[in-house]
Amino acid sequence: MPIECTTETIRPSQVEFGEIAYEVMNHVYHIHNEFGRFFDEAVYKRELASRMPGLELELPVTVTYGSFRKVYRLDVLAYKQGIFEFKAAESIVARHRSQTIN
């Protein structure tokens, strides 16, 4: 199944991804504590990008299989290595569960 990404990505080791995830989530928790929980997801992502210059937001990824073609958007690509999906929601409900798992 061909997957096209608009930017080059690097496959990190488990240790490298752990370090990236720790840095990203540290900023995410600080932003959440400063801003609270009532903003749109885009506000939190923009603030995260302002604190971490190595991030790309809303990166398009095209998946093609036979006649199927769909463009998905990655919420955050950190340092061309770590992919993160963010949810700004009061609680995780059934429609968020599958995205949370992925």
N, C-alpha and C positions, 0 to 999 in steps of 0.2 A: 504494500500500500504506500504509494508515494506521498511524502510529506514535504511541503515547501515552506521554508521559514525565510523571512526577509532579512535576517541577520545571521551571521555565523555563530554557532553555539559550540561550547566545549564541554565534553563529558567529564565531570569532576569525579574524584575518588569519593568514597563514603566519608572519609575524614574531611576532605575539602568542602563537601556539601554541608557537613555538620557545622563547620566553622562559618560558612555563609549563612546558614539557617539561624545560627545563634545570633549573629550580628543583625540580620533582618528582623528577627522576632524581638530582640532587645529594643530596637527602634520602634517597632510596632506597639509594644506594650507602653513605652514612654509616651508615644503620640496619643494612644488611647487614654492614658492617665491624664494627660494635659488637656485634650480636647473633649473628652467625655464620649458618650455613645450615641449622640443624636445627629451626627453629620452623615452625608452621603458617602459611599465608599470611595468615590473619586477624590474627595477632600483628603482622606487619609492617605491615599496613594500618592497624591501630589506632594504632600508634606514629607512622606517617606523618601520620595525622589529628591527633594530639596536637601535632605539630611544625608543621603547616600548617592553621590554623583555617579556611581557605576551601575545605575538601574535604567532599564528601558520599560516603559509602561505601554499597555495595550498593544503588544506586539502581535501582528497578524500571522497566523499559521494556516496554510491551505492543505487540506487532506483530500486526496483524490483516490478513488477506487472504481474502476470501470467508468460508468456514466455518473457516479456520485462525485460531487465536488462541494466542499463546504469550507468556509473560512471561519476559523475560531480565533479568539484573541486571548493571549496569555496576559494575565493581570500584570505580573512583574517578572522580568528576567534580570537576575542579579549577577553582575560581572560575567555575563554570557554563559553562566554555568547553572544557576539555581532558578528553577521555575516555581513561582508562588501564585496561588489563587486566594484572593481575599474575599471575605463576606462581611458586610456590615449589616448585622441583623440582631434583633433582640434575643432571639433563640434560634437554634437550628431546627428547622421544620422539615417535613418529608421532602419538599422540593429542593432543599439545600443538601440533603443527605448524600445524594449521588455525587455532587460536586465536591463535597467534603472528602469523600472516599477517594476520588480521583486525584 
